[in-house]
Amino acid sequence: MTITEAKTAVRDPPDPEEAFQRLGAQLRRTAKTPRDKAAVQALVEERTILELPAVRRALIVDARRGAKVSFEGLSGRQYGLGLDEQQLSFLGLVLSMFGIGITTLAAVRDLDDRRLPIILRAILLLAENETIAVGTRL
Protein backbone atom coordinates (compact mmCIF):
# COMPACT_ATOMS: atom_id res chain seq x y z
CA MET A 1 0.00 0.00 0.00
CA THR A 2 1.35 3.40 -0.96
CA ILE A 3 1.17 6.48 1.26
CA THR A 4 -1.56 7.94 -0.96
CA GLU A 5 -3.62 4.75 -0.66
CA ALA A 6 -3.16 4.73 3.11
CA LYS A 7 -4.31 8.36 3.43
CA THR A 8 -7.35 7.63 1.26
CA ALA A 9 -8.21 4.55 3.31
CA VAL A 10 -8.06 6.57 6.52
CA ARG A 11 -10.35 9.30 5.15
CA ASP A 12 -12.94 6.91 3.69
CA PRO A 13 -15.93 6.50 5.98
CA PRO A 14 -16.37 2.99 7.33
CA ASP A 15 -18.69 0.65 5.51
CA PRO A 16 -22.10 0.85 7.30
CA GLU A 17 -22.59 -2.91 7.09
CA GLU A 18 -19.14 -3.58 8.55
CA ALA A 19 -19.70 -1.00 11.31
CA PHE A 20 -23.05 -2.59 12.22
CA GLN A 21 -21.50 -6.08 12.31
CA ARG A 22 -18.69 -4.83 14.57
CA LEU A 23 -21.20 -3.16 16.89
CA GLY A 24 -23.32 -6.32 17.02
CA ALA A 25 -20.28 -8.46 17.84
CA GLN A 26 -19.21 -6.01 20.57
CA LEU A 27 -22.69 -5.96 22.12
CA ARG A 28 -22.86 -9.78 22.07
CA ARG A 29 -19.45 -9.98 23.79
CA THR A 30 -20.56 -7.69 26.61
CA ALA A 31 -23.84 -9.56 27.22
CA LYS A 32 -23.27 -11.69 30.32
CA THR A 33 -26.60 -13.13 31.49
CA PRO A 34 -29.06 -15.20 29.44
CA ARG A 35 -31.43 -12.21 29.54
CA ASP A 36 -28.75 -9.89 28.15
CA LYS A 37 -27.78 -12.38 25.47
CA ALA A 38 -31.36 -13.02 24.32
CA ALA A 39 -32.28 -9.34 24.21
CA VAL A 40 -29.07 -8.28 22.44
CA GLN A 41 -29.34 -11.10 19.93
CA ALA A 42 -32.94 -10.14 19.13
CA LEU A 43 -32.07 -6.47 18.59
CA VAL A 44 -29.04 -7.25 16.44
CA GLU A 45 -30.98 -9.75 14.35
CA GLU A 46 -33.97 -7.39 13.95
CA ARG A 47 -31.56 -4.60 13.03
CA THR A 48 -33.94 -1.75 12.06
CA ILE A 49 -34.37 -0.66 15.67
CA LEU A 50 -30.67 -0.73 16.51
CA GLU A 51 -29.82 1.26 13.38
CA LEU A 52 -31.76 4.31 14.61
CA PRO A 53 -29.46 6.96 16.17
CA ALA A 54 -32.02 7.81 18.90
CA VAL A 55 -32.13 4.17 19.98
CA ARG A 56 -28.35 3.89 20.02
CA ARG A 57 -28.05 7.00 22.18
CA ALA A 58 -30.61 5.63 24.67
CA LEU A 59 -29.38 2.03 24.64
CA ILE A 60 -25.62 1.95 24.17
CA VAL A 61 -23.11 3.23 26.70
CA ASP A 62 -19.36 3.41 26.30
CA ALA A 63 -17.59 1.28 28.85
CA ARG A 64 -13.90 0.77 29.46
CA ARG A 65 -13.93 -2.23 27.12
CA GLY A 66 -16.08 -0.64 24.42
CA ALA A 67 -19.79 -0.26 23.77
CA LYS A 68 -22.31 -2.19 25.83
CA VAL A 69 -26.07 -2.25 26.13
CA SER A 70 -27.90 -0.60 29.01
CA PHE A 71 -31.54 -1.58 28.65
CA GLU A 72 -32.38 0.64 31.59
CA GLY A 73 -31.63 3.59 29.29
CA LEU A 74 -34.68 2.68 27.21
CA SER A 75 -37.03 2.47 30.18
CA GLY A 76 -39.74 5.06 29.68
CA ARG A 77 -38.18 6.41 26.47
CA GLN A 78 -39.29 3.86 23.92
CA TYR A 79 -42.29 5.93 22.78
CA GLY A 80 -40.14 8.96 22.01
CA LEU A 81 -37.65 7.16 19.75
CA GLY A 82 -39.54 7.46 16.48
CA LEU A 83 -40.35 3.76 16.19
CA ASP A 84 -43.26 2.45 14.15
CA GLU A 85 -45.94 0.22 15.69
CA GLN A 86 -44.20 -3.05 14.79
CA GLN A 87 -40.87 -1.83 16.13
CA LEU A 88 -42.55 -0.71 19.37
CA SER A 89 -44.18 -4.12 19.82
CA PHE A 90 -40.89 -5.87 19.14
CA LEU A 91 -38.94 -3.61 21.49
CA GLY A 92 -41.60 -4.04 24.19
CA LEU A 93 -41.23 -7.81 24.00
CA VAL A 94 -37.43 -7.54 24.10
CA LEU A 95 -37.56 -5.28 27.15
CA SER A 96 -39.96 -7.71 28.83
CA MET A 97 -37.51 -10.56 28.20
CA PHE A 98 -34.87 -8.46 29.88
CA GLY A 99 -37.20 -7.79 32.82
CA ILE A 100 -38.10 -4.16 32.15
CA GLY A 101 -41.66 -3.08 31.47
CA ILE A 102 -44.80 -5.09 31.12
CA THR A 103 -45.69 -6.21 27.63
CA THR A 104 -48.16 -9.05 27.28
CA LEU A 105 -47.34 -12.01 25.13
CA ALA A 106 -50.33 -11.03 22.99
CA ALA A 107 -48.02 -8.39 21.46
CA VAL A 108 -46.64 -11.13 19.19
CA ARG A 109 -49.83 -10.68 17.13
CA ASP A 110 -48.48 -7.28 16.07
CA LEU A 111 -45.25 -8.74 14.68
CA ASP A 112 -44.69 -9.47 11.01
CA ASP A 113 -43.35 -12.70 9.52
CA ARG A 114 -39.75 -11.46 9.82
CA ARG A 115 -39.83 -10.35 13.47
CA LEU A 116 -41.87 -13.20 14.97
CA PRO A 117 -39.20 -15.89 14.38
CA ILE A 118 -36.58 -13.53 15.84
CA ILE A 119 -38.58 -13.20 19.07
CA LEU A 120 -39.17 -16.96 19.20
CA ARG A 121 -35.44 -17.66 18.79
CA ALA A 122 -34.66 -15.08 21.48
CA ILE A 123 -37.12 -16.78 23.85
CA LEU A 124 -35.41 -20.12 23.21
CA LEU A 125 -32.04 -18.49 23.86
CA LEU A 126 -33.44 -17.00 27.07
CA ALA A 127 -34.64 -20.45 28.10
CA GLU A 128 -31.20 -21.82 27.17
CA ASN A 129 -32.91 -24.34 24.90
CA GLU A 130 -31.38 -25.08 21.53
CA THR A 131 -33.33 -28.25 20.77
CA ILE A 132 -36.60 -26.72 19.56
CA ALA A 133 -36.63 -25.61 15.92
CA VAL A 134 -38.65 -22.58 14.90
CA GLY A 135 -40.01 -23.04 11.40
CA THR A 136 -43.18 -23.05 9.35
CA ARG A 137 -46.22 -24.56 10.99
CA LEU A 138 -47.67 -27.56 9.16
SVG drawing of the C-alpha trace seen along z (x, -y; Angstrom):
<svg xmlns="http://www.w3.org/2000/svg" viewBox="-53 -12 57 43">
<polyline fill="none" stroke="black" stroke-width="0.4" points="0.0,0.0 1.4,-3.4 1.2,-6.5 -1.6,-7.9 -3.6,-4.8 -3.2,-4.7 -4.3,-8.4 -7.4,-7.6 -8.2,-4.6 -8.1,-6.6 -10.4,-9.3 -12.9,-6.9 -15.9,-6.5 -16.4,-3.0 -18.7,-0.7 -22.1,-0.8 -22.6,2.9 -19.1,3.6 -19.7,1.0 -23.0,2.6 -21.5,6.1 -18.7,4.8 -21.2,3.2 -23.3,6.3 -20.3,8.5 -19.2,6.0 -22.7,6.0 -22.9,9.8 -19.4,10.0 -20.6,7.7 -23.8,9.6 -23.3,11.7 -26.6,13.1 -29.1,15.2 -31.4,12.2 -28.8,9.9 -27.8,12.4 -31.4,13.0 -32.3,9.3 -29.1,8.3 -29.3,11.1 -32.9,10.1 -32.1,6.5 -29.0,7.2 -31.0,9.8 -34.0,7.4 -31.6,4.6 -33.9,1.8 -34.4,0.7 -30.7,0.7 -29.8,-1.3 -31.8,-4.3 -29.5,-7.0 -32.0,-7.8 -32.1,-4.2 -28.4,-3.9 -28.1,-7.0 -30.6,-5.6 -29.4,-2.0 -25.6,-2.0 -23.1,-3.2 -19.4,-3.4 -17.6,-1.3 -13.9,-0.8 -13.9,2.2 -16.1,0.6 -19.8,0.3 -22.3,2.2 -26.1,2.3 -27.9,0.6 -31.5,1.6 -32.4,-0.6 -31.6,-3.6 -34.7,-2.7 -37.0,-2.5 -39.7,-5.1 -38.2,-6.4 -39.3,-3.9 -42.3,-5.9 -40.1,-9.0 -37.6,-7.2 -39.5,-7.5 -40.4,-3.8 -43.3,-2.5 -45.9,-0.2 -44.2,3.1 -40.9,1.8 -42.5,0.7 -44.2,4.1 -40.9,5.9 -38.9,3.6 -41.6,4.0 -41.2,7.8 -37.4,7.5 -37.6,5.3 -40.0,7.7 -37.5,10.6 -34.9,8.5 -37.2,7.8 -38.1,4.2 -41.7,3.1 -44.8,5.1 -45.7,6.2 -48.2,9.0 -47.3,12.0 -50.3,11.0 -48.0,8.4 -46.6,11.1 -49.8,10.7 -48.5,7.3 -45.2,8.7 -44.7,9.5 -43.3,12.7 -39.8,11.5 -39.8,10.3 -41.9,13.2 -39.2,15.9 -36.6,13.5 -38.6,13.2 -39.2,17.0 -35.4,17.7 -34.7,15.1 -37.1,16.8 -35.4,20.1 -32.0,18.5 -33.4,17.0 -34.6,20.5 -31.2,21.8 -32.9,24.3 -31.4,25.1 -33.3,28.2 -36.6,26.7 -36.6,25.6 -38.7,22.6 -40.0,23.0 -43.2,23.0 -46.2,24.6 -47.7,27.6"/>
</svg>
